[in-house]
Amino acid sequence: MRHASVAFVVALAAGIVAGPVAGAACSVKSGPSTVALVELYTSEGCSSCPPADLWLSTAFPAASPQLTAIPLAFHVDYWDRLGWKDRFATPAYTERQYEAMRANRARFVYTPQVIVQGKDFPQWRGSAAPAALVAANSKPARAEISLEAESQRGSIVVKATARVPSGADRRGAALHVALVDDGLASDVKAGENAGVRLAHDHVVRLLRSGPAADTNGNIRWDGSLPLPSEAGNSSTLVAFVQNSAGDVLQALALPLTASCAPMR
């Protein structure tokens, strides 16, 4: 993607992602328009993945207050068998990719893979990607989300609520909360990327799922997220609602800065 296209994506973000609530530095509410969820499935053991990692960092600058979409990098573990264990990978993230495969009626998973709003997005490499993301954000939101965070020593206490207004969207709709870190790096010693230093942003460190929506479309998740021992240079809480068809109904990000910065 050309630099001009990246700038175009970021410039169009104003007014799309709701900012922190006035007077509440550690809370945020979603707005009336969809904020697209961009998922990258990647691995430090995959030689074709570093360009995708770079794309995610470039298209969505770390700690930017204005984004057209919310990026998440899920590291999968099926490349670990080639000799390098990706310390950011978990079987749960691999299973999430397989769930997306089944929802999209695909026949296999692959890396790097980009998924937008639950759907495969192979055009991430091309010049049409900015326009496609803007189009995703032009749609009315299908869920409302509120997110609050309180920093405690070694953890983040989270209160997340969501509402799914339409009964048609509620089937299997669940609220998910992720802790995301920027500014991570690895010196890879083995596997396809042996000898390469890899930089990562938007890495999902923890993912928790709340209950399904009740009969009125309401969801609540309260919990504590333990902080990873290895810290990045900035952290973000992300909440999103996704239903059993794989559709992401809305997403919301809360940068953990200032008074709600993690306390390790």
VENKA-V537407 format. One record per residue. N is the residue number from 1. RES is the residue in three letters. OMEGA is omega in whole degrees, 0 to 359 (* if undefined). Layout:
{{N RES OMEGA} {N RES OMEGA}}
//
This chain:
{{1 MET 180} {2 ARG 181} {3 HIS 180} {4 ALA 179} {5 SER 179} {6 VAL 179} {7 ALA 179} {8 PHE 179} {9 VAL 183} {10 VAL 183} {11 ALA 182} {12 LEU 184} {13 ALA 187} {14 ALA 179} {15 GLY 181} {16 ILE 179} {17 VAL 180} {18 ALA 179} {19 GLY 179} {20 PRO 179} {21 VAL 181} {22 ALA 178} {23 GLY 179} {24 ALA 187} {25 ALA 184} {26 CYS 175} {27 SER 182} {28 VAL 177} {29 LYS 179} {30 SER 180} {31 GLY 185} {32 PRO 181} {33 SER 177} {34 THR 168} {35 VAL 187} {36 ALA 174} {37 LEU 181} {38 VAL 180} {39 GLU 172} {40 LEU 173} {41 TYR 192} {42 THR 177} {43 SER 175} {44 GLU 178} {45 GLY 185} {46 CYS 185} {47 SER 179} {48 SER 183} {49 CYS 182} {50 PRO 176} {51 PRO 178} {52 ALA 175} {53 ASP 179} {54 LEU 178} {55 TRP 182} {56 LEU 180} {57 SER 183} {58 THR 182} {59 ALA 182} {60 PHE 185} {61 PRO 182} {62 ALA 177} {63 ALA 177} {64 SER 180} {65 PRO 182} {66 GLN 179} {67 LEU 176} {68 THR 182} {69 ALA 179} {70 ILE 184} {71 PRO 175} {72 LEU 176} {73 ALA 177} {74 PHE 178} {75 HIS 182} {76 VAL 188} {77 ASP 185} {78 TYR 173} {79 TRP 184} {80 ASP 184} {81 ARG 182} {82 LEU 172} {83 GLY 178} {84 TRP 180} {85 LYS 178} {86 ASP 185} {87 ARG 177} {88 PHE 184} {89 ALA 173} {90 THR 175} {91 PRO 181} {92 ALA 179} {93 TYR 174} {94 THR 179} {95 GLU 177} {96 ARG 178} {97 GLN 177} {98 TYR 176} {99 GLU 177} {100 ALA 177} {101 MET 181} {102 ARG 180} {103 ALA 180} {104 ASN 181} {105 ARG 176} {106 ALA 184} {107 ARG 182} {108 PHE 173} {109 VAL 180} {110 TYR 174} {111 THR 351} {112 PRO 175} {113 GLN 175} {114 VAL 178} {115 ILE 178} {116 VAL 181} {117 GLN 178} {118 GLY 183} {119 LYS 179} {120 ASP 186} {121 PHE 183} {122 PRO 182} {123 GLN 179} {124 TRP 182} {125 ARG 190} {126 GLY 182} {127 SER 181} {128 ALA 184} {129 ALA 179} {130 PRO 181} {131 ALA 180} {132 ALA 179} {133 LEU 177} {134 VAL 179} {135 ALA 178} {136 ALA 182} {137 ASN 182} {138 SER 183} {139 LYS 175} {140 PRO 179} {141 ALA 179} {142 ARG 175} {143 ALA 176} {144 GLU 183} {145 ILE 170} {146 SER 185} {147 LEU 176} {148 GLU 180} {149 ALA 175} {150 GLU 182} {151 SER 172} {152 GLN 181} {153 ARG 177} {154 GLY 182} {155 SER 173} {156 ILE 177} {157 VAL 188} {158 VAL 169} {159 LYS 183} {160 ALA 176} {161 THR 178} {162 ALA 176} {163 ARG 178} {164 VAL 187} {165 PRO 186} {166 SER 177} {167 GLY 181} {168 ALA 181} {169 ASP 192} {170 ARG 184} {171 ARG 179} {172 GLY 182} {173 ALA 181} {174 ALA 179} {175 LEU 181} {176 HIS 180} {177 VAL 182} {178 ALA 170} {179 LEU 189} {180 VAL 180} {181 ASP 173} {182 ASP 171} {183 GLY 177} {184 LEU 181} {185 ALA 178} {186 SER 169} {187 ASP 187} {188 VAL 186} {189 LYS 185} {190 ALA 178} {191 GLY 186} {192 GLU 181} {193 ASN 182} {194 ALA 179} {195 GLY 183} {196 VAL 172} {197 ARG 183} {198 LEU 178} {199 ALA 184} {200 HIS 169} {201 ASP 175} {202 HIS 182} {203 VAL 177} {204 VAL 179} {205 ARG 178} {206 LEU 175} {207 LEU 179} {208 ARG 181} {209 SER 178} {210 GLY 180} {211 PRO 175} {212 ALA 179} {213 ALA 176} {214 ASP 185} {215 THR 177} {216 ASN 179} {217 GLY 181} {218 ASN 178} {219 ILE 175} {220 ARG 175} {221 TRP 174} {222 ASP 179} {223 GLY 180} {224 SER 179} {225 LEU 177} {226 PRO 180} {227 LEU 176} {228 PRO 181} {229 SER 178} {230 GLU 184} {231 ALA 169} {232 GLY 180} {233 ASN 172} {234 SER 183} {235 SER 180} {236 THR 169} {237 LEU 178} {238 VAL 174} {239 ALA 176} {240 PHE 178} {241 VAL 181} {242 GLN 181} {243 ASN 187} {244 SER 175} {245 ALA 181} {246 GLY 181} {247 ASP 173} {248 VAL 187} {249 LEU 176} {250 GLN 177} {251 ALA 185} {252 LEU 180} {253 ALA 176} {254 LEU 176} {255 PRO 181} {256 LEU 182} {257 THR 176} {258 ALA 188} {259 SER 179} {260 CYS 177} {261 ALA 180} {262 PRO 177} {263 MET 181} {264 ARG *}}
//
